[in-house]
């Protein structure tokens, strides 16, 4: 990772003034976020394997990251899409090896989710699998995957998005658990089973429950109740992952602050696992057609407000990951519908945006 003083001290304003022909060097020469966050928070990105094959994207990831997560390469359909006990670790291993060679930590995302699970998990021929068989498959899958990466992945999102609050049309049980195949076939115990299996496979890894809208007071209550229940049963759960998919208007910073303090009171480590900030006022809207200078400035202020909060709470928040490197490959350009969006720190040409400068300044000024 290039951290020469001469490059770090270049101001972003001066770099932006460079000629367009110097664009790649502008991006690479921008001061290192990993360096600015050093000793404060782990900082990094969700990455795809293709971004690690060389070129500008690879240089940016190397320069700006102290932690990485695979955007999709460690999800169950990517690792075990062909059947029980049949694994393809090649792509995920590339991500882990890339990080290890550069002293970058890796988060594992995700062991169980209601999406991107291969169909074989839930089928026994033409029939739905029975409870005992699904439990066996969960335990074997987690043992095999966490065991494969033991000592190389420092934290796992063990269960993702199992709880639902304030979502009309989404079926839930009395405890707020999403009625997914995991919940329907196994029952609420699938979460405990997953955490116990992960703890057996790598006792040294940090184990997280990861979700969106973690600042919603009703979801805070649901997550807190889940954590207390697991701990009462002697289950290892170390932390909460805040996805933090934000828009211009939501969530409010003070709601996030209150939630961080409430989870902190439970003694939980917290990671910001999937931060991005859409240019639309609300995440589900499709009303923005261009990244105007005014919108980019508003977005940069939103990034500054949130990152300043995470830095103030760094006794509780230990890592910050942005969900993607550049606007060219953000998931928000295709979800919840195809649309224009530009939610990340680098634009589609991999050049730093005002949001990059805002995050850098927040990290540098944190005391």
NORJOVEN-V39715 format. One line per field, one symbol per residue. psi: psi as a letter, one per 20 degrees, with the letter a starting at -180 (. if undefined). A space follows every 50 residues. Layout:
psi = ???
This chain:
psi = pokqhhghipqhghghirqhijgghgghipqphgghipifqppbqpqqhh ijjraggggggghjpiqqqpgiijqhhhhliirpjoqnigghhggggggh ijkprpqppqgpqirkpqhhhjqnciqqqrghghggggggggggghhhjp iioiqpogppliqpplnpipprahjjppmrhgggghrhihgggghggghh hnhiqppqpprrkiiphhhggggggggggghhjkpoohrppoglorahip rqhhgggggghghhhikpqppohlpqoqhqgqhjrmipiqnqhgghgggh hggggghgghhhkiihoiqoppmqgrihkphiiipjrprpqmjahqaijk qprhhghgggggghip.
